[in-house]
């Protein structure tokens, strides 16, 4: 199969699915995938991994140094799926600390005032489950960017396979004709291109190049949470980045 970029593969008559784990305050490329999706499946049925993007992400301090925002999670067995992971009840004020950190690092960014109220409204809700928190945040940010795919949860589908077979079975279940895969999935999904093709599903890997945009301080730090770009250049510019592939 000839490899195609996401933009080259956008053709009429095709239904595109994206399947991705619910991550906390995702990076820009996550929303580029949402922008390409007709159906976005939240992969909340796979095993939770500590110290992963599922419960943390990075921003940049006012001095230019990256730092982590981490959601505290309750103790659970190692094989617990993401949708069953609870936010630690012993840390009820964790989200206020996150808002304070965002305010301290990006409070003087040009679009802070446009974006911060949306984060505050989201984080101040009584989320008890990690997946619920993440999906709520992802959907709010997608709405801010004017992105409106169909939203589905893998945990609500009658599918019990794993890894590449899980992805293929979800595509079959949805009846889609194209799967837009993240760059990081190429190693384990690449060998399955023929299987997807036989099932009537074209597999296209994300080849989106991360844009460079103005940040406070010297230099540029790539692959931060989308919040950094939203507050530095604004929702309209970020919408262009993820929908048109340009800053």
Helices and strands as residue ranges (DSSP letters): E 16-20, H 28-36, E 39-42, E 56-60, E 66-70, G 82-84, H 94-106, H 112-123, H 130-144, E 150-153, G 154-156, H 163-174, E 178-181, G 183-185, H 186-189, G 190-192, H 193-198, E 202-205, H 226-233, H 235-244
